[in-house]
């Protein structure tokens, strides 16, 4: 489920938005079989408290609502893993910026914690970052991942922060472009999973790559709708989760309401793999970015980081 209504209108009038969503879900129930599975796309998870608000209004055991965040998280994780693999750079050596320390930023950070060298948290709200760091500290495992934090204001340069990292993952809840071309260093990749987009797809510099966040492919599927990256066999991770729930006759998976559950994430990682749901293409809008270009950009960035480390030493 998505909406043609602009996000500003939806967010600024949440009561009416919830009422409209309830009507749409009840209509979906009328045109489906006994069990109706509704995946919340675009900005609906934000408006509905990650689906919890809608679940409260829909008192029907035959309607299953998922915010799709497990699928989104898995798609981002698989995307990063694939970039690491094709670039021949171990994930454990990567230095990653996570822009946005809200719910999805927390999910991404938790799943990467202990698997990458450095995570730098970037947000405009210090309390979001502090809360996320406190969550990580409760992890009893001996984790080597270094955590940095940056509260964005007029005195903080995104360019300087990015320049010390391999890549950035943007998972903000914004209503406009928040990262400009001159904020991005040469030989840098940003995975933008924000909706609406946080980074323009019109950046012309070939050494700065903005990738659509979290695309997945469903084996043997066809799509005739343009989600913003052209019409092909790619779908967003949230839609992949809706599909996975629809084919799960053994009740292996649970819908995602509220926060992503770590045990469910691990189940989904296995279930998606054996049921033909895999990481999608690297795309900027409707343009596919080939593996060699991704690899070359990341390798150049790795050299820059190592050289800077040698100079500082």
Beta strands, then each sheet from edge to edge (+ up, - down):
strand 1: 36-39
strand 2: 63-66
strand 3: 95-99
strand 4: 118-123
strand 5: 146-151
strand 6: 167-170
strand 7: 188-192
strand 8: 208-212
strand 9: 215-218
strand 10: 234-236
strand 11: 277-279
strand 12: 283-284
strand 13: 287-288
sheet 1: 1+ 2+
sheet 2: 5+ 4+ 3+ 6+ 7+ 8+
sheet 3: 10+ 9- 11+
sheet 4: 12+ 13-
end
